[in-house]
């Protein structure tokens, strides 16, 4: 059910937010919030992202750390995962940028595979009415973090275009992973097909531009 709801508009929201060329500000970060997020990640797959669950696992006043409620909690959890991904990808030994991007995406999904139910429930919070902006911010931050972890230093229009393209790819791969994440080979193959399609389009575009310039 969550996959269907996400599929209906996630990629379009990603592309629209990336096209705005403005990386959203990050959620508040603190040791106390990070500790609470880690505890929630351990149980949210079974118990959900409710503030009652947060108080139960992180302390009676833990809800005061996330005044925006479940959406704030979920958005911060994804930000925490972004930071963990960047740290884990440090020193990635891949000479080509495209291969590093691929490796980082798979690294991220591998790291959260044990929490796939928590991710599904988290997205369920963000696709509810009124939380569209939080969903867009969350996904755009993740896409930007993937490029950062891969070592991309593009700026200007190139940076914007890259993030919009990867945003669509990542949305598709994330939805596939939610449905079939227990089969890593299938997820990797799906990602490879998406990346190959973009590469083919890029080559076609270059040939067309060369013909026009001739």
Secondary structure, DSSP 8 states (H G I E B T S, - for coil): -HHHHHHHHHHHHHHHHHHTT---------HHHHHHHHHHHHHHHHH-S-HHHHHHHH-TTGGGG-TTTHHHHHHHHHHHHHHHHHHHTTT---SSHHHHHHHHHHHHHHHHGGGHHHHHHHHHHHTSTT-HHHHHHHHHHHHHHHHHHHT----HHHHHHHHHHHHHHHHHHHHHHHHHTT-HHHHHHHHHHHHHHHHHHHHHHHHHHHHHH-
